[in-house]
């Protein structure tokens, strides 16, 4: 199964922290909806999912398999809850998916990266600088780097640039 990690980053490389003063860009949100639609699914952490679901309606994600990774929550109506990245991927594979979209947050991204379960990265770089933020970490215990290959680079509009990288597993 091909796995794609999708994230929006600030221009200085931090995770773009969304909030009332800095909402997500419409271009990044539209791209996420398109990527999720193409994959037919997405994987997300519980806290990020709770922030996404807002009014509780499926919105643009009706008919898409949503997998929430949580160690503490056993059940969430309308979605599959998995205990680990491996469990999430096994579930999507059993459902016949060829691609899994990993949508965040930082802890979920880092757990997939640390387990060597990511084939591609999609970074939407937003036109904002942030003084603090979370980062992607391939190994939390020691310095490590991993070469990636640029597959595509394109503007999404509104100052957002999308970078797509391949990773050798």
C-alpha positions in Angstrom: 0.0 0.0 0.0 1.3 3.4 -0.9 1.3 5.9 2.0 1.3 9.7 1.6 1.9 12.0 4.5 0.1 15.4 4.0 0.9 18.5 6.0 0.8 22.3 5.9 4.0 23.9 7.0 4.8 27.6 7.7 7.4 29.2 5.5 10.1 28.7 8.2 9.3 24.9 8.4 7.1 24.5 11.4 3.7 22.9 11.3 1.3 25.7 10.5 -0.7 26.1 13.7 -4.3 27.0 12.8 -6.4 29.2 14.9 -8.8 32.1 14.8 -5.9 34.5 14.0 -4.3 32.1 11.5 -6.9 29.9 9.9 -5.9 27.3 7.4 -5.6 28.5 3.8 -8.6 27.6 1.6 -6.1 26.4 -1.0 -4.6 23.9 1.4 -8.0 22.8 2.6 -9.2 22.3 -1.0 -6.1 20.3 -1.8 -6.6 18.1 1.3 -10.2 17.4 0.3 -9.0 16.5 -3.3 -6.2 14.2 -1.9 -8.6 12.5 0.5 -11.2 12.0 -2.3 -8.6 10.5 -4.6 -7.3 8.1 -1.9 -10.8 7.4 -0.6 -9.6 7.7 3.0 -7.4 9.5 5.5 -5.7 8.7 8.8 -5.8 11.2 11.5 -5.1 11.5 15.3 -7.9 11.9 17.7 -7.2 15.5 18.7 -6.8 16.6 15.1 -10.0 14.7 14.2 -12.0 16.4 17.0 -10.8 19.8 15.7 -11.8 18.8 12.1 -15.2 17.5 12.7 -16.7 20.8 14.0 -20.4 20.6 13.6 -20.4 16.8 13.4 -21.5 16.6 9.7 -19.3 14.6 7.3 -19.0 17.7 5.0 -16.7 16.9 2.0 -15.7 13.6 3.6 -19.0 11.6 3.3 -18.2 8.2 1.7 -14.5 8.4 2.7 -13.0 5.9 5.1 -11.7 7.9 8.1 -9.3 6.1 10.5 -8.6 7.8 13.8 -5.5 6.6 15.7 -6.0 6.7 19.5 -4.6 4.6 22.3 -7.3 5.8 24.7 -10.5 6.0 22.7 -12.1 2.7 21.8 -15.0 3.9 19.5 -16.0 7.0 17.6 -19.3 6.9 15.7 -18.9 6.9 11.9 -15.1 6.2 11.9 -12.7 3.4 12.5 -10.5 3.7 15.6 -7.1 2.1 15.3 -4.5 1.7 18.1 -1.4 2.1 15.8 -0.2 3.1 12.4 0.1 -0.5 11.4 -3.4 -1.3 12.5 -4.7 1.7 10.5 -2.9 0.6 7.3 -4.1 -3.0 7.8 -7.7 -1.9 8.1 -7.5 0.3 4.9 -5.8 -2.6 3.0 -8.6 -5.0 4.1 -11.1 -2.4 2.7 -9.3 -2.6 -0.7 -7.5 0.8 -0.7 -4.3 1.1 -2.7 -3.3 4.4 -1.1 -3.5 5.8 2.5 -3.4 9.5 3.2 -1.9 10.4 6.5 -3.3 13.7 7.5 -1.9 14.5 11.0 -1.2 15.8 13.5 2.4 15.9 14.3 2.4 12.9 16.6 0.7 10.7 14.0 3.1 12.0 11.2 6.1 11.3 13.4 4.9 7.8 14.4 4.5 6.8 10.7 7.9 8.3 9.8 9.7 6.6 12.7 8.2 3.3 11.7 9.3 3.7 8.1 5.8 3.6 6.8 5.8 6.7 4.5 6.3 6.6 0.7 5.6 10.2 -0.2 5.4 13.6 1.5 3.1 16.4 0.5 4.0 19.7 2.1 1.8 22.7 1.5 4.0 25.7 2.5 1.9 28.5 3.7 3.0 32.2 3.4 3.4 32.7 7.2 6.3 32.7 9.6 5.7 31.3 13.1 7.8 31.8 16.2 7.1 28.4 17.6 5.6 25.2 16.3 5.9 21.4 15.9 8.3 19.7 13.6 8.6 16.5 11.7 11.1 14.2 13.4 12.4 11.0 11.8 14.1 9.8 14.9 13.4 11.3 18.3 16.4 9.7 20.1 19.4 10.6 17.8 20.2 12.8 14.9 19.2 11.2 11.7 18.6 12.3 8.1 16.9 10.8 5.2 17.3 11.8 1.6 14.1 12.5 -0.3 13.4 13.0 -4.0 11.5 16.0 -5.3 8.6 14.6 -7.4 6.7 17.8 -8.0 6.5 21.5 -7.1 3.5 23.7 -7.9 1.7 26.8 -6.7 -1.8 26.2 -5.2 -2.7 29.9 -5.2 -2.9 32.4 -2.3 0.9 32.2 -1.8 0.8 28.5 -1.0 3.4 26.3 -2.7 3.1 22.5 -2.7 6.2 20.3 -2.6 5.8 16.6 -3.2 8.7 14.3 -2.2 9.3 10.5 -2.6 11.0 8.5 0.2 12.7 5.2 -0.2 11.6 2.7 2.5 
